[in-house]
Amino acid sequence: MMTPREEFGEYLRLKRVEAGLTQKQVSDKLKLKSPQSISNVERGLAPAPIKMLKVLIQMYRIDEGEILHRLIALQVDQLERQLYGT
């Protein structure tokens, strides 16, 4: 079973693929040193910084309501784990 961060990363990966972009193209647009940062976010190993998400929403043509819903769910999960240890 995937963690919420892994699920969110997979969602971003699918959106990138749907947009017809490679990790290299995305990392170049974001002026990152390598595509590894994109890979880490997509695999759930690292959170996606808000600055990065702003660009990805535009590049991947993501519906703002859809991603907002997913981000809220991710935050709720993190808060529940911190508060209740679940």
N, C-alpha and C positions, 0 to 999 in steps of 0.2 A: 504494500500500500504506500502511495506517495504522500509525502508531507505537504501541507498547504503551500510552502515555498516552492517545492518541486512541481506541484500542480500549476502554480502561477508561471513558473519558468517554462513548463511545457506549453502552456497557453501562448506565451510570447514566442516560443519557437514556431508553433503552428502559424501564428500570425505573420511571422517573418517569411516562412515558406510560402504562405498564400500570397504575400506581396512580391514574391519572386526574387528575394534578396538573399545573399550569402552573409555569413557572419563577418567575412572580410569587408564586404561593402558597407555593412552597418558600422563596423568598428572604424572604418575610414571616415564615414560621415560624422561620427561622434568624436573623431580625432583621438582615438585610443591607440595605444602603442601596438596592440595586437588583438586579434579576434578572441583571445582567451577570456577576456572580460565578458564578452557576450555569451560564450560557452558556459562560463561559471554561473551566470544569471539563469540561463536556460536550463541548466541541470539542477538548479536550486541550491548551489553551493555558496552563492553570494546574493544579497538583496539587490534589487535594481534601484539605484539612486533616482530621486524624483527628477533631477535634471535630465537623466538619461530617459526616463519614462516620457517626459514631455516630447522629446524628439521621436521616440519610438511610436507614440500615438499618431503622430503625423506621418512618419515613414510607412507604417504598417496600415494606415487608414483605419484605426481602431475606433469604434464607437465610444464616445466619452462616458456615457452611462454604463456601458458594459464593463469597461475597465475600472470605473469607480466602484461598481458593485464588487468586483473581484478584489480590489485593494482593501475595501472595507472588511470583507470576509477574512482576508489575510490578517488584518490588524486585530480583529475580534479573536481569531485563533491564538495569536501571539499573546494578547492580554489574558485570555483564559488560562493559557499555560503558565504565565507568570503569576497570576493571582491564585489559581487553584491547583497548579501542578499537574494539570491533565495533559 
